[in-house]
Amino acid sequence: QRHREGGAGVTHGRERAQQRGRMSTGDLSGNVQRLRGVLRDLRYTYASALPEERLRGGDSSVLLPVLHYCLLGYSSKLAKLINSKGFELQAKTDERFVEHCWRFLREHFNF
């Protein structure tokens, strides 16, 4: 695509990419509310207590208990499957827990 110097309304490639980035992020508050709804459906006790400001600020540590619940607490069948595949996720440091979660998801769910 050609770039016209000084033309009114010219959109540069970088600006378009930034706009797409903003659009793909969407409404953070709405996304937090949707996450809370999904977690309520999964019977996650602390769904309403997720600290929105920390989530909006990018604090991923807020999601560690959620991930732990989704993989180990929600379904005993999933927890047994994870364990049967040789992944011990209990009693890990946060870093090791996330590392093993990603490895499990990558190897068995093609993430």
C-alpha positions as CSV (number, residue, x, y, z in Angstrom):
1,Q,0.0,0.0,0.0
2,R,1.3,3.4,-0.9
3,H,1.8,6.2,1.6
4,R,0.9,9.7,0.5
5,E,2.9,12.5,2.1
6,G,0.8,15.1,3.9
7,G,-2.6,13.7,2.8
8,A,-5.5,14.2,5.1
9,G,-6.9,11.0,6.6
10,V,-3.8,8.9,5.7
11,T,-3.6,6.0,8.0
12,H,-0.2,4.6,8.5
13,G,0.4,0.8,8.9
14,R,1.6,1.3,12.5
15,E,-1.4,3.3,13.4
16,R,-3.7,0.6,11.9
17,A,-1.9,-2.0,13.9
18,Q,-2.2,0.0,17.1
19,Q,-5.9,0.5,16.5
20,R,-6.4,-3.3,15.9
21,G,-4.5,-3.9,19.1
22,R,-6.8,-1.7,21.1
23,M,-9.9,-3.1,19.4
24,S,-8.8,-6.7,20.1
25,T,-8.3,-5.9,23.8
26,G,-11.9,-4.8,24.1
27,D,-13.6,-3.6,27.2
28,L,-11.4,-4.8,30.1
29,S,-14.2,-4.3,32.7
30,G,-16.6,-6.2,30.5
31,N,-14.0,-9.0,30.1
32,V,-13.5,-9.2,33.9
33,Q,-17.3,-9.4,34.3
34,R,-17.5,-12.2,31.7
35,L,-14.6,-14.1,33.5
36,R,-16.5,-13.7,36.8
37,G,-19.6,-15.1,35.1
38,V,-17.8,-18.2,33.7
39,L,-16.1,-18.8,37.1
40,R,-19.5,-18.6,38.8
41,D,-20.8,-21.2,36.3
42,L,-17.8,-23.3,37.4
43,R,-18.8,-22.8,41.0
44,Y,-15.6,-20.9,41.8
45,T,-16.3,-19.5,45.3
46,Y,-14.2,-16.4,45.0
47,A,-15.4,-15.2,41.5
48,S,-16.9,-12.0,42.8
49,A,-13.7,-11.3,44.8
50,L,-11.4,-11.1,41.8
51,P,-9.6,-7.7,42.2
52,E,-10.5,-6.0,38.9
53,E,-7.8,-3.2,39.4
54,R,-5.1,-5.8,39.7
55,L,-6.4,-7.7,36.6
56,R,-6.6,-4.4,34.6
57,G,-3.0,-3.7,35.7
58,G,-1.8,-7.0,34.3
59,D,-1.1,-8.8,37.7
60,S,-1.3,-12.4,36.5
61,S,-0.7,-13.7,40.0
62,V,-4.4,-13.0,40.7
63,L,-5.3,-15.8,38.2
64,L,-3.1,-18.5,39.8
65,P,-5.8,-19.6,42.3
66,V,-8.3,-19.6,39.4
67,L,-6.0,-21.8,37.2
68,H,-5.4,-24.1,40.2
69,Y,-9.2,-24.5,40.7
70,C,-9.9,-25.0,37.0
71,L,-7.3,-27.7,36.6
72,L,-7.4,-29.4,40.0
73,G,-10.5,-28.4,42.0
74,Y,-13.4,-28.2,39.5
75,S,-13.2,-31.8,38.1
76,S,-11.8,-34.7,39.9
77,K,-11.6,-36.5,36.6
78,L,-9.4,-33.8,35.1
79,A,-7.2,-33.8,38.2
80,K,-6.8,-37.6,37.9
81,L,-6.0,-37.3,34.2
82,I,-3.4,-34.7,34.8
83,N,-1.8,-36.8,37.5
84,S,-2.0,-40.0,35.4
85,K,0.0,-38.2,32.7
86,G,2.8,-37.6,35.1
87,F,2.1,-34.0,36.0
88,E,2.1,-33.3,39.7
89,L,0.7,-29.8,40.1
90,Q,0.1,-29.9,43.9
91,A,2.6,-28.3,46.3
92,K,4.5,-26.4,43.6
93,T,5.9,-22.9,43.7
94,D,3.9,-20.5,41.6
95,E,6.6,-20.5,38.9
96,R,6.8,-24.3,38.8
97,F,3.0,-24.6,38.9
98,V,2.6,-22.4,35.8
99,E,5.5,-24.1,34.0
100,H,3.9,-27.5,34.5
101,C,0.4,-26.3,33.6
102,W,1.7,-24.9,30.3
103,R,3.6,-28.1,29.6
104,F,0.5,-30.2,30.3
105,L,-1.7,-27.9,28.1
106,R,0.9,-27.9,25.3
107,E,1.4,-31.6,25.3
108,H,-2.2,-32.8,25.7
109,F,-4.3,-30.0,24.4
110,N,-2.0,-28.5,21.7
111,F,-1.8,-25.1,23.3
